[in-house]
């Protein structure tokens, strides 16, 4: 049983002439240093809370900033609310729209089988985010989950009662619209229909696991047992998943020796840049070396569904098997945008690129339900859920 509830959120109260763009931001972990400086030049931007770490690795300065924003009227509190978050964007030239419901989700262990992960996580990241929660006692950023869906009738009620609060178009051309759902009857129906469903974590595994750990530290606080969540229906036409490609750098093995090792494990077929774009979907994945040589790679020897997953095969047989990155003999970087990968390879920044097909939601769901965790950064759900539209304060 998933427990998804409305809450009394704190959200930006814009001054005359002020734009919402100065208050919000992409998730903390995808912001470069130059963009962060620009965002933090706005005093009340949410990054002054999420990325304002003190010298000791804690966030007492951020806590003071949050209290200042509230006392000054920069943030105002709603009554009990769900929110509707719409993003309209171009996916390789095709306009799409994704809709998510924003509320608070009760945290529980994965073993209960209601909240389902699909990727592994980094423990160091969770430690930092736990410090943020301990100091702030607020959820400043939302996890992103996928659920089965609502009835058409309820979706129509949501559309008819939702009140538009903010609109913003970001640097990538994504239009963000944020609405408040204040109707108590509609809220009750949303909670009721979600209660019989499972929720797959699409993005925000670190934040969810951190929130769960935080709730276990505070067993007597009901409010601290919830996490801010944006939930999207599995049949939403705007649910877009990009692959996250791998870029490998190593001084330990030459291209010649790496190619020889790979040819013993994979069925390799040489191709061109144009051929790669046209027929990659017919193969498990593609390889591009520093020299510019490109190959399709296929593998049919592993047993079980996990060995059909391209990122798992690449992790076990290439990153570990050939380049020994798990032994510190190679560096691995991640990039979800193929043009960016191609640029980096043309500039000879890396020795090898492993280029994947987009993962299907069905594959993610099936493996997750079978208890299989995918390698870190297998998926990239586009666009990202932005932060700062609403905050869940637990005290």
Secondary structure, DSSP 4 states (H G I P E B T S, - for coil): ---EE-B--EEE-PPTT--GGGT-BS-GGG--HHHHHHHHTSTT-THHHHT---TTS--HHHHHHHHHHHHTTSEEE-SSBEEEEEEEEEETTEEEEEEEEEEEEE---GGGSSEE--B---HHHHHHHHHHHHHH-EE-S-EEEEE----HHHHHHHHHH-EEEEEEE-TTS-EEEEEEE--HHHHHHHHHHHHTS-EEEEE-HHHHHHHHHHHHHTTT-SGGGEEEEEEEETT-TT-EEEE-EEEEE-SSS-HHHHHHHHHHHSEEEEE-HHHHHHHGGGSSEEEEETTS-EEEEE-----SGGGG-HHHHHIIIIIITTT-GGGTS-EEEEES-HHHHHHHHHTT--SEEEEEPPPPHHHHHHHHHTTPPBPTT-EEEESPPPBSS-BEE--
